[in-house]
Amino acid sequence: MIAVTQPAHAWVSGQLARAWGNARFGAVEPWEEVCLAAEQHDVGMTDWELAPTLNPATGLPHSFMEMDLHTHLALWSSAADRVRPQSRYAALLVSLHGSALYERRDLSRLDSDAADRVRAFLAGQRELQERLRPPEATDADIARNRRLVWTWDSLSLGLLLDWAPFELRAVPTAGEPVDVAVTEETLDPWPFAAEQVTVRAEARRLAGRYDDEAAMRSALAHSPVITLERKLRRARP
């Protein structure tokens, strides 16, 4: 099992952001703030990643898809505040990303208490977003950057989890949004400035399954560190 932390995956998102942009896909603006948001969008997961919980069914750390709702909401509730001392605009985009994740949830499938927790989270994030929003920022610019962070997040996950082939839907460009087809090595249409892009992430190699959480955490802390690397290139005509 190769274990990649959420902040490490977000680092890949940041690398993709810094490589992004060409005549067709336009520029990323404000550059530093948006790239920071991409790189830090999972910063709320940091404390959990230092002491991950054990999934007894698998004998491995819980994945981000396996977290219970209470834990996941608590982590996301702190995310924007962790970025705010660096950049209010980046914190705004992190908050919007968390909101986008929960706006996709079907609350009718949750019990009433869980649904109320999600509604309270979304209401709190909307209030925070109003406080963080720069007066000069337009709705269109914020929506574009929110979608870019979502795109880089999805692409990073796809590269690290070997989703290929897959599509990135409604990707912002200098004009109308487009769908981008992703294979193991190519994106079409090509959204980057350079002809080739390489991203990397640190990961841990776990050799077994564990019945005890303390043993799993110890094994994870002392397991070999490996570097995952993904190379992307422009598709040939």
N, C-alpha and C positions, 0 to 999 in steps of 0.2 A: 504494500500500500504506500503510495506517495502522498504525503500530507502537505498541502499548501494552505497557509493561513489566509484569512480574508484580507488583512492589510497587505500581504505579499501579492495577492491577486490585484488589489487596488493599485499597487505600484506598477504592475503591467498596464493597467488602464492609464496611468499617468505617462508611461513611456509611449503608448499609442497616441495620447493627446499631443505630446510634444513633437511627434512625427507627422501629425495630421495637417492637411490643408494643401490645396493646389488651385489652379484656375477654376476647375469645375466645382470643387467642394468649398471654396472660399477660405477666408482666414478665421482663426479662433480669436475672439475679442470679448472681454479683455484677456489677453494671452496668459499672463502669469496666474491670475485668479482662477480662470477656468481649468488650467492644467493642475493647479493645486487642488481644486475640488475633485478632479478625477483621481488624483493620486491619494487623496485622503478620504474618499467617500465612505470607506469602511472603517474609519478610525474608531468608531464606537465599539467595534469588536475587539479592540486591543486587549483589554483586561481579561476577557473570556479566553482569548487565544493563549494567554500566559498560563491559564489553568483550565484547559478544556474539560468538558464533562464526558463521561463514558456512556456510549450507547450499548446497553447489555445485549441487545439483539445481534449486534455485529461484532462486539468486542473491540471496537475502534472508537476514536473520538466522534462525537456527534458532528455531522456535516452542517453547514449553514441551512440546509433544507430540512434538517431534522430537529432543530431547536424548538423548544416549546414556546408558545406565543408570549407568555409572561416574560421570559428571558429575552426573546427577540425584541419585544417592545421596549424593554428597559435599556437595552444596548442602543437601539436607534434613538431613544429619547435623549441620550447624552451626546450623540454624534456631532450635531452642529455646534454645540457649545465647546467641544474640544477643538474645533477648527476656528471658531470666532476670534481667539486671540491672535491668530495669524492673518485672517482676512475675513471681513464680514461678507463680502460677495461670495467667496468660496464656501463659507458657512451656509449662506442662503441656498446655494446649489446642492450642498449635502442634505440640507433639510428637505428640499424639493425632491431629491432622489428618494429619501426615505418615505415621503408622502406618496410618491408614485408607486412604490412597492405595495403600500397598504391600500391605495385606491383600487388596485387590481384584485383585491380579495373580495370574494363573494361572502358578504356578512350573513346572508341567509343560511349559510352552511355552518355558522358558528353558534354556540349557545349564547343566550342573551348577555351574560356577564362578559364573555370574550368580545362580542360585538360592541358592547359599550366601551370596553377598553380601547378598541381600535378607533372608535369615533372620538374618544377623548384625546387619543394620540394625534389624530388628524387635526382636531380643533386647536390643540396646543401648537402644532407645527405651523398652522396658518397664522396664528398670532405672532409666532416667532418670525416667520417670513416677512410679515408686514414691518416688523421692527428692523430687520436686516436689509430690506430692499433699498438700494440707493435711489434717491429721488430722480436721478438722470437716466436710470435704466428703463428701457421700454419693455412692454409686455412681450413683444416679438423677440427682442434680444434675449430676454430671460428664458422664454420658451425654447428658443434655438439652443441655448447653452445647456438647459436641462436635458434636452433630447440628445445632445452630444455626449454628455456624461453617461446617459443611459446606453448609448451606442457603444462607447468604449468599455463600459462595464460588461455588456453582453459579449462583445468581441473577446475580451480578456477571458471570460468564463469559457467561451467556446474553444479558444486556443488551449487553455489549460486542461479542460475536461474532454478534449477530442470529440467535439460535436460535429466536426466537418463530415459531409457538406451541410451548411445551413445558411440562412439568410438573415441579414440585418434589415429590419423593416423601417421605412420612412426616415432614412438618414438625411439630416440637413445638408444642403449644398448651397452654392451661391445663387441657385434658382429654386426650382421645385424639389421637394424631397424625392429620394430614389431608394429602391431596395438594392442592397449590395449582396452579391453571392460570394460566399466564403468557402474555399476548399482548404486542404491542409496547407497549401503554400501560397494561394493567390486570393485576391479580392477583386471583384469586377462589378462596377467600375472601381478604378484604383483611387483611393482618397488621400494618399500621402504625397509629400513633396519629393522624396527620394524614390529611386526606382526599386530599392530593396529596403526592408525594415526588419531589424532583429530586436526582439524583446526577450527579457529573461526574468526569472523569479527564483528565489531560494525556496527549497522544500526539504522535508524530512522523509527518510525511508523507514517505514515500520515493517519489521520482519514477521510479526505474528499477531495473534488476537489476545485480548486481555479480559480477565474476569474481575479485575480489581482496578478501580480508578487511579489509585496512587501508583500502582505498577505501570499503568498506561502512561501517566504523566511523566514518570521517571524515564520510561523507554523513549518517549517522544523527546524529552529534553536531552537525552544522551545519544540519540540516533544519528546516523551520518547525515550531514548536510549535503544536498546535491543542488546543482543548478539546472533548472529547466530552461531550455532555449527554443524559441520559435522563430523561424525565418519566413518572411513574407516577401513576395515579389509581384511585380506587375504581370498580369496574364499576357501571353503572347497573342498578337492579333491573329 
